[in-house]
Amino acid sequence: MGSVKKQTAEKIYEQELEIATAAIDLHYSLHPELEEYYGKEGRETCRKEAQGHLLNLAESILASSQTLFKNHVAWALETLVSHHIPADNLAVSLNCIKQILAQRLPIENYIIAAKFMNDALLQLEGQAISQASYLQSDTPFSKLAIRYLGHLIDGDQAAASQLILDKVNSGISIRDIYLHVFQPVQYEIGLLWQQDKLTVAQEHYCTATTQLIMSQLHKHVFQTKKNGFKLLATCISEELHEIGMRMVADFFEMDGWETYYLGANTPVSSILDTLRSQRPHLLMLSATMACHVHTITELIAAIRADQELKNQKIMVGGNPFNAAPDLWKEVGADTYAKDAASALDTATAMQTAYTKPV
């Protein structure tokens, strides 16, 4: 079954553009009013969205995770509703993709793809539920988080920075700032962008400002006495969302770990070379988008096949792993963590199992 799933995903990848184009042609033939309403540019947007659905379908099949694809479809539905596009459009689009898959895939491959598509379509039968804000009044430091977000949206970097530095100087721990201010605010920024309430430029500005303030806090982060353990933390190739992994690395640094942080978009070959030169006790890998899960799978397979690195302990994290809690087993990792605090807790519990690659 595993080989058939891999073959199915590969066939979808190979025909991604052709399937998406044919699916949108079918969609527009069923609803010719779309051409007049959305125009040529709208048709192209629909095609790109169909390609996104196919990429996420292929990744979910590779990972044997129907939850992963259902999570993608739920996200897509929320986005459509936020842009005042009828929710039925998504169901029609997915059904069109499903019909084209039936034409383009061998029957054994189509059966697998259809199972994932059907499960996702079933969840669309209910009404769309709007995602609640991540900044709830009953959470720790919620007022501080709301003030901080306000400064970011206003484009007032100086005020945002001063607010956080003042709170740290008054005694609030950096851990609390990371967990209860930076993390929920980043989630909220992503939600606001998804709901078309922030532009891409604003989202980038907010994230860049938080990264700047984190760098201003590093003089406090690097003061902890070392405990003899080393972490290698990185985002895999093509993964550009690095702020979450930076928080993880800082949490470990504050606990006494020596951290070797590679940042975003690190090629597999570079990660393997760094593992050999740095010999960390733990490798932490992050992916924010489901379309990058296969790269983590390939990297871990390469590590396990390497005689020098095969015993390397590996932890994974990011949105796909939060959406499908058993996904870490499918990619071959040793464990997974949902955020920086749980990553450190899990790593601490694993300390007796750590061995450096020989």
C-alpha positions in Angstrom: 0.0 0.0 0.0 2.9 2.4 0.8 4.3 2.1 -2.7 0.9 2.7 -4.3 0.4 5.8 -2.1 3.8 7.1 -3.1 3.1 6.4 -6.8 -0.3 8.2 -6.4 1.4 11.3 -5.0 4.1 11.3 -7.7 1.5 11.1 -10.5 -0.4 14.1 -9.0 2.9 16.0 -8.7 3.8 15.2 -12.4 0.4 16.3 -13.7 -0.4 19.1 -11.2 -0.6 22.0 -13.8 -2.6 19.9 -16.3 -5.0 18.6 -13.7 -5.6 22.0 -12.2 -6.2 23.6 -15.6 -8.6 20.9 -16.7 -10.5 21.1 -13.4 -10.9 24.9 -13.7 -12.0 24.5 -17.3 -14.7 22.0 -16.1 -15.7 24.4 -13.2 -16.2 27.3 -15.6 -18.1 25.2 -18.0 -20.5 24.2 -15.3 -20.8 27.9 -14.1 -20.1 30.1 -17.2 -21.2 33.1 -15.2 -17.8 33.0 -13.4 -16.0 34.1 -16.5 -18.0 37.4 -16.6 -17.9 37.9 -12.8 -14.2 37.2 -12.1 -12.6 37.7 -15.5 -9.3 36.3 -16.8 -7.4 37.2 -13.7 -9.9 35.4 -11.5 -9.7 32.3 -13.6 -5.9 32.3 -13.2 -6.3 32.7 -9.4 -8.7 29.7 -9.4 -6.1 27.7 -11.3 -3.4 28.5 -8.8 -5.7 27.6 -5.9 -6.5 24.3 -7.6 -2.8 23.6 -7.9 -2.5 24.3 -4.1 -5.2 21.8 -3.4 -3.4 19.2 -5.5 -0.1 19.8 -3.8 -1.6 19.5 -0.4 -3.5 16.4 -1.5 -0.2 14.8 -2.7 1.6 15.7 0.5 -1.3 14.3 2.6 -1.2 11.0 0.7 2.5 10.7 1.1 2.1 11.3 4.8 -0.8 8.9 5.0 -2.7 11.7 6.8 -6.3 12.4 5.8 -6.4 14.9 8.7 -3.7 17.0 6.9 -5.8 17.4 3.8 -8.9 18.1 5.8 -7.1 20.8 7.7 -6.0 22.4 4.4 -9.6 22.3 3.1 -10.8 23.9 6.3 -8.2 26.7 5.9 -9.2 27.2 2.3 -12.9 27.4 3.3 -12.2 30.0 6.0 -10.2 32.1 3.4 -13.0 32.0 0.9 -15.6 33.1 3.4 -13.3 35.9 4.6 -13.1 37.2 1.0 -16.9 37.0 0.6 -16.8 34.2 -1.9 -19.6 31.6 -1.6 -18.4 28.6 0.3 -20.1 26.3 -2.3 -17.3 27.4 -4.8 -14.8 25.3 -2.9 -16.9 22.1 -3.0 -17.5 22.6 -6.7 -13.8 23.1 -7.3 -12.8 20.0 -5.3 -15.4 17.9 -7.1 -14.1 19.1 -10.4 -10.6 18.1 -9.4 -11.9 14.7 -8.3 -13.5 14.2 -11.7 -10.3 15.1 -13.6 -8.3 12.8 -11.3 -10.6 10.0 -12.2 -9.8 10.6 -15.9 -6.0 11.0 -15.4 -5.0 8.5 -12.8 -4.9 4.7 -13.0 -7.8 3.2 -11.0 -5.6 2.0 -8.1 -4.2 5.5 -7.7 -7.6 7.2 -8.1 -9.1 5.1 -5.3 -6.5 6.4 -2.9 -6.9 10.0 -4.0 -10.7 9.8 -4.0 -10.7 8.6 -0.4 -8.8 11.7 0.7 -11.1 14.0 -1.4 -14.3 12.4 -0.2 -13.3 12.8 3.5 -12.6 16.5 2.9 -15.8 17.0 0.9 -17.8 15.5 3.8 -16.6 18.2 6.2 -17.8 20.9 3.8 -21.4 19.8 4.1 -21.7 21.8 7.4 -21.6 25.6 7.6 -18.3 27.4 7.7 -17.2 28.3 11.2 -15.2 31.4 11.5 -11.8 31.0 13.3 -11.9 32.6 16.7 -9.3 35.2 17.7 -6.1 33.9 19.2 -6.1 36.8 21.7 -8.7 35.8 24.3 -9.2 37.9 27.4 -8.9 34.9 29.7 -5.3 34.0 28.6 -2.1 35.2 30.4 -0.9 38.6 29.4 -3.7 39.1 26.9 -3.9 42.8 27.4 -0.2 43.1 26.8 -0.5 41.0 23.6 -3.4 43.2 22.3 -1.4 46.4 23.0 1.6 44.9 21.2 -0.5 43.9 18.2 -2.0 47.4 18.0 1.5 48.9 17.8 2.4 46.5 15.0 -0.7 47.2 13.0 -0.1 50.9 13.4 3.4 50.5 12.0 4.9 51.9 15.2 8.0 49.7 15.6 9.6 52.0 18.2 6.5 51.8 20.5 6.2 48.0 20.0 9.9 47.6 21.0 9.7 49.9 24.0 6.6 48.2 25.3 8.3 44.7 25.3 11.6 46.0 26.7 9.9 47.8 29.5 7.9 44.8 30.5 11.1 42.6 30.5 12.9 45.2 32.6 9.9 45.2 35.0 10.3 41.5 35.6 8.2 39.6 33.0 10.2 36.7 31.8 11.2 36.3 28.2 9.6 32.9 28.2 6.3 34.5 29.0 6.8 37.2 26.4 7.5 34.5 23.8 4.7 32.2 24.7 1.9 34.6 25.7 2.7 37.7 23.5 4.8 36.9 20.5 3.3 33.4 19.7 -0.4 34.3 19.9 0.2 37.7 18.1 1.9 35.9 15.2 -1.0 33.5 15.0 -3.4 36.4 15.0 -1.4 38.2 12.3 -1.7 35.1 10.1 -5.4 35.0 10.8 -5.9 38.6 9.9 -4.0 38.1 6.7 -6.1 35.1 5.8 -9.2 37.2 6.5 -7.9 39.9 4.2 -7.7 42.4 7.0 -3.9 42.7 6.6 -1.9 43.0 3.4 1.1 40.8 2.7 3.3 43.9 3.3 1.7 44.5 6.7 2.2 40.8 7.6 5.8 40.9 6.7 6.3 44.2 8.6 4.8 42.7 11.8 6.9 39.6 11.6 10.1 41.5 10.9 9.4 43.8 13.9 8.9 40.8 16.2 12.2 39.3 14.9 14.0 42.6 15.6 12.7 42.8 19.1 13.7 39.1 19.7 17.2 40.1 18.7 17.1 43.0 21.2 16.3 40.4 23.9 19.2 38.1 23.0 21.5 39.7 25.6 19.2 38.1 28.2 18.7 34.8 26.3 22.4 34.0 26.2 23.2 34.5 29.9 22.3 31.0 31.1 25.1 28.6 32.1 25.6 25.8 29.6 24.3 22.3 30.6 26.4 20.2 28.1 23.7 19.6 25.5 23.6 20.9 22.0 20.6 21.6 19.7 20.7 22.0 15.9 17.6 23.9 14.8 16.6 24.6 11.3 13.8 25.1 8.8 14.1 22.8 5.8 14.6 23.8 2.2 12.0 26.2 0.8 10.5 26.8 4.2 10.7 30.6 4.8 8.7 30.9 8.1 11.5 30.8 10.7 10.2 32.9 13.6 8.7 29.8 15.4 12.0 27.9 15.1 13.9 30.9 16.4 11.7 30.9 19.5 12.4 27.2 20.0 16.1 27.8 19.8 15.9 30.7 22.2 14.0 28.5 24.7 16.7 25.9 24.6 19.4 28.5 24.9 17.7 30.0 28.0 17.7 26.5 29.5 21.4 26.1 29.1 21.6 24.3 25.8 24.2 25.3 23.2 22.2 26.1 20.1 23.3 26.1 16.5 20.5 27.8 14.6 20.5 27.6 10.8 17.4 29.7 10.1 15.1 29.4 7.1 15.3 27.5 3.8 18.3 25.3 4.6 19.2 22.7 1.9 19.2 19.0 2.9 22.9 18.7 2.0 23.8 21.6 4.3 21.9 20.1 7.2 23.6 16.8 6.8 27.0 18.5 6.7 26.2 20.5 9.8 25.1 17.4 11.7 28.5 15.8 11.0 30.5 18.9 12.0 28.4 20.0 15.0 27.3 16.5 16.4 24.2 17.8 18.2 22.3 15.8 20.8 19.0 16.8 19.2 18.0 18.0 15.7 14.8 20.1 15.5 13.1 20.5 12.2 10.2 22.8 11.3 7.7 23.0 8.5 4.8 25.5 8.4 3.2 24.3 5.2 2.1 20.8 4.4 3.8 21.0 1.0 7.1 20.9 2.8 6.5 17.7 4.8 7.9 15.5 2.1 11.3 17.3 2.3 11.4 16.5 6.1 10.6 12.9 5.3 13.4 12.7 2.7 15.9 14.4 5.1 15.1 12.0 7.9 15.4 9.1 5.6 18.8 10.3 4.5 19.9 10.7 8.1 18.7 7.1 9.0 20.5 5.7 6.0 23.8 7.4 7.0 26.0 5.1 9.2 27.4 8.1 11.0 24.1 9.9 11.7 21.6 7.0 12.0 21.2 7.4 15.8 20.6 11.1 15.7 17.6 12.1 17.8 15.1 14.2 15.8 12.1 16.3 16.9 9.7 18.0 14.4 7.2 20.8 14.7 5.0 23.2 12.8 1.5 23.6 11.6 1.2 20.3 9.7 2.3 18.3 12.8 -0.1 20.2 15.0 -2.9 19.5 12.6 -2.1 15.8 12.4 -0.5 14.8 15.8 0.6 11.3 14.5 2.3 12.8 11.4 5.7 12.8 13.2 5.7 9.0 13.1 5.0 8.9 9.4 8.0 11.1 8.6 10.3 9.0 10.8 11.1 11.5 13.6 11.6 10.4 17.3 9.0 12.9 18.6 7.2 16.1 18.0 6.3 19.3 19.9 3.5 21.8 19.4 5.4 24.9 20.6 8.7 26.1 22.2 7.7 25.2 25.7 6.6 21.7 24.9 9.7 21.2 22.8 11.9 21.9 25.7 9.8 19.8 28.1 10.0 16.9 25.7 13.7 17.3 25.1 14.4 17.4 28.9 12.4 14.2 29.3 14.5 12.6 26.6 17.9 13.6 27.9 18.9 10.2 29.1 18.4 8.9 25.5 20.7 11.4 23.8 23.8 10.1 22.1 26.0 12.1 19.7 26.4 10.5 16.3 29.7 8.6 16.3 
